[in-house]
Amino acid sequence: MLSKFSGSHQNLRYFFLLAFLLVALGISLFFAVSMGSVQISLSDTYRIILSQLGAPFEIGDISKSTLAIVWNMRLPRVFLALIVGAGLSMCGSVMQSTVNNPIAEPYVLGISAGATFGATLSIILGFKVMIGLGSFLGAILATVAVLLIASMQGRMTTSSLILSGTVVNALFLAFSNFIISIGANADSVMTIKFWTMGSLAGVSWAHLTLPTIIVGIAFLFFSTQYRVFNAMMMGDEAALTLGIPLRFYWYLYVTIVAIMTAILVST
């Protein structure tokens, strides 16, 4: 009885925390849209957003420039930041469960370094309109390299995945730096610098479609995999004893995380 009460109390605390974070997220969204080089009051921001969503708010006294800044410029950037943040945090959680290591993430496994390499190569070769595609292909290439190296001895383990990711991460970063050192001019160096820093500038509503779909589908899929994740967190031997085909799930999860990270980073 005590155990049951403790479990229900813990669930209640979890839902209260989740509700608090959602409210804080909503408040921060309005503040983020209001702040900038052009200061817009919270009340105007509130009215613009809700009226565009169909609420009966009068916005005739608000200038068209203010309406464009809130709805067409700032709000898409904030939503993309939310989607990318949610997607990358989900990737990190999946990788931590997959390799049973609290420091595992797509960056540790070399996926981000591969994306940087692909983008750098595209910029140096003059294909600036294909930077997104180059970063996507680079991330996929890095993932393939990690999986191949980790399974070279015929048996993939969580330790071999992490070590392989560390090697591939260093390798692709070295490739990127080498390409920059021999083929970059001042213009391309600045382009690479700003690309690797990341930016939400120039985002429109059209840019939200693909990341939203990918993150949404991945969330629904990974939400059904909690039993596998729980088994993985118990260790390789325990998971195999429970009948979990670890090799299959490692390939599946790492591939999904690589595709999602590549899309989010390139966006």
N, C-alpha and C positions, 0 to 999 in steps of 0.2 A: 504493500500500500504506500509506504514511504517513497519507494522508488518510482511508483506511478505518479505521485504528487510532485516529486522533484522533476520528472520529465515534463509534465504539463506546465510547471512553473518556468522551466527553461524555454519551452516553446513560446510561452506568453511573453517572456523577455525578448525573445528573438523577433516576434512580430511587432512589439512596441518599438524596438530599435529600427526595424525595417521601415515602419511608418514614419518615425522621426527623420530618418535619412531621406525618404521620399519628399517629405515636406520641406526639408532643408534644400533639397535639389531644386524643387519648384521655386523657392524663394531666390536661390542663387541664380536661377535662369533669368528672372526678371531683372535682378541687379546687373547681371552680365550684359544684357541687352541694353540697359539704360546707360551704362558707362561707356566712355570713348572720347574721341576728339570732339564730338558734338554731344553735349550733355542733354539727355532727354529725361523728363520727370518719370517717376515710377507710375504715376497715375496715367500719363499718356501711353506709356509702354503697355500697361495693363489693358487699357481700352483698345489699343490698336490690335493686340494679339487676340483678345477675346472677340472683338468685332469681326476679325478675319476668319475666326473659327465659327461664326454664325450667331454669336450672342448679340442681343439687342442693345448695343452701345453706340451712341452717336459720336462720330469722329470728324464731323464736318468742320470743326474749328481747328483741326490739326493740319498743318501744311503737308503738301504732297511729298516734299523732300524728307520730312520727318517720317512719314509713312513708309517711304522707300528705304530709308536707313534701317528702320526697325524690322520691317517684314522681308525685304529683299536682300539685305546685306548682313545684319547682325544675327538675326534669328537662325538662318541656315548655318552660320559658323558655329553658333552655340550648340545646335542640334548635332552637327557633325562631330564636335568635340565630345558630346555625350556618347554618341554611337561608337566612336573610335576608342574612347576610354573604356566603355563597357566591353567592347570586343577584345581589346588587348588584355584587360583584367581577366576575362573569361579564358583566354588563351593561356595566361599564366597559371590560373587555377587548374586547368586541364593538364598542363605539363607537370605541375607539382604532384598531382595525383598519379599521372602516368609513370613517372620515374621515381615516385616516392621520395621526393627531395624538395624541401621548402624553398630552395633558391632557384629551382628550375624555372625557366621562362623562354619564350621564343628567341630573345636576344642571346641568352646563354647557349642555345642550341644552334646558333649561327644563321638563323633565318633572316634576321634583320641585316646582318653583315652581307648576306647574299643579295638582299634587295639593294643595299647601298652600292655593291659592286655593279649590279645590273644598271642602276641609274647612272653611276659614274661613267661606265662604258658608253652608254647612250649619249651622254653629254659630250664626252671627248670625241666621239665619232661624228658629232654634229646632228644626231637624231633627237633634237630637243622635244619634238612633238611626240616622241615615243618613250619618254622617261618613265611613265607609269607602266607601260608594257615591259620595258627593260628591267625595272625593279621587281615586277612580278615574276619574270622568268628567272632572275637572279635568285630570288627567294626559293623558288621551286628547285633550282639547281643545287643550292646549298642543302636543302632537305634531302634530296636524293643522295648527295655525298655523305651526309650524316648517317643515313640508313645503311648505305653500302659499307662504310667504314665500321659501323657498329656491329654488323653481321658478318664481317670478314672471316671470323673463326668458326662460323657455323652456328653460333649461339649468341643471340642478342640479350644483353642484360641492361638494367637501368644504369649501372656504372659505365658500361661501354657507350650508351647513348650520350651521357653527360660529357664523358671524355672526348667522344667524337665531335660533339657540338663545340666544345672548347677549341679543338684543333681546327675545325672548319671555320669557326668565327675568326680566329687569328689568321688563317690562310686567306680568306676573302678580304679582310681588312688590309692585309699586306698587298694583295693584288690591286685593290683600289688605290692605295698610296703609290704603288709602283706606276700605275697608269697615269695618275696625276703628275708624278715627277717627270715623266718622259713625254707626255703629250698634251699637257694642259697649258693654256694661255691665261692671261689675267681674267678674261671674261668667263671662261669655263670654270676657273677656280672659284669665282664668286657664285656662279650658278650651282656648283656642287655644294659649296658652303651653305647656301640658303636652303637647298633641297634637303640636305642631311639634318639641318636644324628643324625642319618641318614648319608648316604654315597653314593657316586656315583662310588666308586672304584669297579673294576671288571665288569663294565657294558660293554656289547657287543651289536652289532647291533640287535641280537635276542631279547634282553630285551626291545627294543623299540616298538615291534609289538603290544602287548596288550595295553599298555598305549596310544599309538597313535590312535588305533581304538576306544577305549573307549572315549577318550577326543574328537575325531573328531565327533563321533556319538552324544555325549552329546551336543557339540556345535551346531550341525545342529538342534537338537531337541529344545534346549532352545532358539535358534534364532527365532523359530516360536511361542514362548510363550510370546512375548512382551506385547500383549494386556492383558493377564492374570496378568503379573507382574505389569503393570500400574494400573490395578484395585486393586491389593493387596496393592500397595503403597498408595492408597487413604483411606485405613482402612477397617476393617472387614465389618462394616455395609454397606459402599458404595459398596464393592465388592459383597456382598450378594444381594443388591438391583439391581445390574447390572446382576444378574443371574449367578454369578461365584460359582460353588460348591467348596467352600474353603476346606472342609474336604478331598475331593478327591485329589485336587491338592497338599495339604500339604503332604498327604501320598505319592503321586507320586514323588514330587520333593525331599523330604527328603530321600526316598529310592534310587533314582538315585544318589543323592549327596553322600549317604553313600557307595554305591557300588563303585563309582568313587574314593572317598577318600580312601577307603580300598585298592583298587588296586594300587593307586599311592603311598600310604604310605608303603605298603608291598613291592612294587618294589624298 
